[in-house]
Amino acid sequence: MRNIYLGDRGVLVQYLQLALTRAGYPVELDGIFGTDTCKALREFRREYAMHGETVGCYVDQSVWKQLIPYLKGYVTHVIVKGDTIWNIAGAYGTTQEAVLRANPSIQVNALQPGMRIYVPLAFPLVSEEVAYTSILLSFIIEGLRIRYPFLTIGNIGTSVMEKEIPYIRIGTGATEVFYNASFHANEWITTPLLLKFAEEYASAYAQNGIINGEIASSLYDTYSLYLVPMVNPDGVDLVNGALDETTPLWQSVKRIARQYPAVPFPSGWKANIEGTDLNLNYPAGWDTAKETKYAQGWGSP
């Protein structure tokens, strides 16, 4: 996470604003580091500032460290003498059930000073109000793993830029089902859609509830659902402003983009960071689609 300052704009400012809002200092999630965001940040930072310390309007790595728990959706609490699950949950505004779920091996009557436990914070983890990048995805994947330890989390590989491509497995059934999102970079909205479903399904299962009219535990026992929320992290990062001119492949990307002046850059970018349309690279009868693309002027055979 790079440093950001008063006057900056972009997706990292949105993440700052989302974290501040979740922390109790609500601001508009407009991606503009203006005076309202500055005021909220100053108020937030006063909780952490030493007596007499000047609180500035910038976010460096130390400030990100304070904010990131509100993007991951949990904090790590160190047990002190007299702590109980009840008072820990109350101190963080969450529930005992959420704390116990995140710490399945904990013995509630044997808390020892110095022990570390996870405390999920009391808000939905998957936001519908910000642009998505591989940065936010990694935070959400970690948050889901902590909140719902029965999920299986792994990686199917890495991207051209060596970013992990994570998957989530929900369920233990013999029937395997697979969904993915963000093959096309400019269709990144599919990522929060898939993540939101994962969060709602996991929550329903944890609470012995219903998801879309179905008993969650029955689905869990019948199916193994695999979700890959962001197949094309490099492309999504390009579209949503997490990459810039300092990115090693930037000049190559610009050269490709100049071949298609009718496509807005970077918001219209569909391919991976090397210009490959991932949706046209399966041995599944895509030759016809490729021919159509070439006829429209999108590359050459």
N, C-alpha and C positions, 0 to 999 in steps of 0.2 A: 504494500500500500504506500504510494508515494505521498509526500507532504502536500498539503493544500492550504491555500491562504485566502484571505479576504479579497474578493473580486474574481476568484476562480469560478469556473463553470464546468459542469460535466457530471458523469455518473458517480465519481467518488464523492462529489458534493451531495448528490442524492443519498448516498449511503451514510454520510455524516448526518444529514437531516433525518433519515429514518431512525438512526441510532438515538439521536437527541429526542425525537418524538416518543420513542419507546421508553426512554429513560425518564419521561415526564416533563420534557421541555419542548412542546409541540411547535413545529414550524411547517411551512409549506414545502412539499417535496418537489421543488421546481428545478433543482440542480444549479441554483445560483447562490453563491456564497456572499450574500448581501448583509445588510445591517440587522435584519431580523434573525438570521442564522447566527450572526456574530453575537448578538445579545443572548440567545439561547445557549450557545457554546460557552460564553463567559459564566453564565449561571451554573451550567453543568460542571465546569472545571473548578468552580469555587468549592465544590464538595471534596476535591482532591488536592487543592492547592495548600501549600504550607502557609502558616501565618505570615502575612506581609508579602507573599509572593505575587508578582505581577502576572495577571491572567491575560494573555494575548489572544488575538483572533487568528489562530492558525492551528493546523492539526499536523503535528509531527508524529514520529513513531511512538513516543511515550503517550501522546493523547489518543492515538489509534488504539493502543493497548487498553485504555480505559473505555473506549467506545465499542470495541469489537464484541464483547459479551452480548451487547444488544442486537448484534447481527447474527451471532451464533445461537442466541436464545437461552444461554445458561451461564452460570458463574460457578466457580469452584470455591467452596466454603471450607475453611479450616476450623475444625471442632475446637471449642474452648470449654473449660469446666462449666458445667451447668446447662450446656446445650441439650436440647431435645429436638426431635424431628418437628414437633409442633411449633416450637418457638423459632426454629430456623425458617420453616415455611412462612410463618407470619412476618418475620423480619424482611423477607424478600417478596412478600405479597403473592405467594403461590400456595399450592396445596400440599398437604402431607402425602397424598396419593402420588402426585407428580414427583416428589422427592424420592419416595420409596421405589417408584418405577424406574427411575434413573440410576438407582443404586441397589440392584436386586440382591446383592450379597451382604448388605448391611444388616447388623443386628441392633435393633432399635434400643435395646436395653443395655447395650455394651459400647456406647460411643466413648471413645477415648480422646483426650486432648491431643491435637496434632494430626488426627485423621483428616483426610480430605474427602469431601463428598461433592457430587454434582447437584446443583440446584437449578432446575428449569425455571425460566422466568415466565410470567403469566401473560403471554400474548402469542397469537398464532405466529409461527416461525416464517412461513412463506408469505412474503408481501406481494400484493397485487398493484403496488403504486410506484415501483421503481423499475428501471431497466436492468436486465440481467447480464452478468458477465461470469467468466469462470471464477472470479474472485468471490462473488456472492454465492455462487453455486457451492464452492468448497466450504463456506461457512455454514450453509444450510445443511449440506450432507453431514457435517460434523454435529450440528445441532440435532438433526433427526436421530443420529446414532446414539447420542447421549439421552435424549428424551425417550427413545423407544429401543432399548437394547436388544429386543428380539429381532430387529431388522438385521439383515446381512448386507454389509457394505463392502464393495471391492472396486476394482478397476478393470476395464476391458482392454486397456492399452494406453498409449499416449499419442498426442497430436504431433503435427510437424514441429511445433514450437515446444514440444516436450511437456505439454500440460496433461495431467491425468484426465482420463475419461471415465468417470465413476459410474457404477451401477448400484441400484438398490434392489434387494430381493425381499419380497414380502410373501410369507407363506411357506408351507412345507409339503404341499400336495404333489401328487404324481403328475398332474397335468401342468405343463409349463406354458406360460404365456409371456410374450415379449412386447414391450412398447418402447419407443424412443422419441426423441424430440430434438429440434434444432439441427437437422441435417443442413437446411438452408439457413445461412447466418441471419438474413433479414426476416426470418420467421421465428425469431428467438422467443416470441410470446408463448410458443408451445412448451418452453422449459418451465415457467412458473405454473402452467396448466398441469403438467405432469407431476411437478413437485407438490402442488396443492392437493392433488388426488392422493399422492403417497402419504401426506400428512394427515388427511382426513381418514384414510383407510387405517393407518396405524393408530390414530386416536380412537376410532370406533372399535378396533380389535382390543386395545388396551382396556377399554371401558365396557367390554361385552355388549357393544352397541350394534347399530345398523348403518350400513353404507349403501346408499342408492337403493334402498328397499330390501337389501340382502343382509342376512346375519353375517357379520364380519368374521366371526370365528369359523363358520362353515366354509366361507371362501378361503380362509387361511389354511384350513385343513385339506381342502380339495385342490387348490391351485398353488403353484409356485410362480409368482408374478415377478418378472424381471423388468426393471425400468432403467433406461439410460437417458437422463434428462438433458444432456447436451453433447451430442455427437461431434459437433463442430465448434469447440471452444475458441479456437484462434479466430475463426470468422465472426463469431458472435462478439468477441472482444473488439474486433475491428469496427463492426457496425455500431457498437454502443460506446465507443470512445475510450476503451481501456488501453488501446494502443495508439501510438503517435509517431512522429517523425524519427524518434530515437529507436524505434523498433528495428531490429536487424533486417527484416524482410520488407520494410516499408517502401523502399524505392522500387522493388520488384512488383509489389502490389499496385503502386501508382502507374507503372508502365502497363500493366494488364488493364487497369481501369480506364486508361486513356483510349484503349481500343473500342470502348463502348460509351461514348460521350452521352448517349441518351439515358444511361443508368446513373442515378445520383450516387455520388461517392462521399462517404462510405455507406450511407444508409441503405443503398440498394444492393450491396454486395451479397451474393448468395453462396459463393464457393468457399472452399477452405483457403488457407493463407497462401497456397500456391496456385490458386485459380482453378482448382479441380472441383467440379460439381459432384459432390459425393453421392447424390441421388441417382447419378447416371453411371455408377460404377459397380453394378451387381450383375452376375450372370443370370438375369431373370427377365430376359426379353426386353431390355431397355434399348436395344439397337434402334427400334422405331422412334423412340423418344429422342435419341441422339441425332438421328437423321433430321427430325423436325427442328431440333435446335440449330443444327448446322445450316439448314435451309433458311433459318431466320437470321443467320449471320453470327451465331454464337460459337465462335471457334471454327476449327476445321477438322475433318476426319483424321 
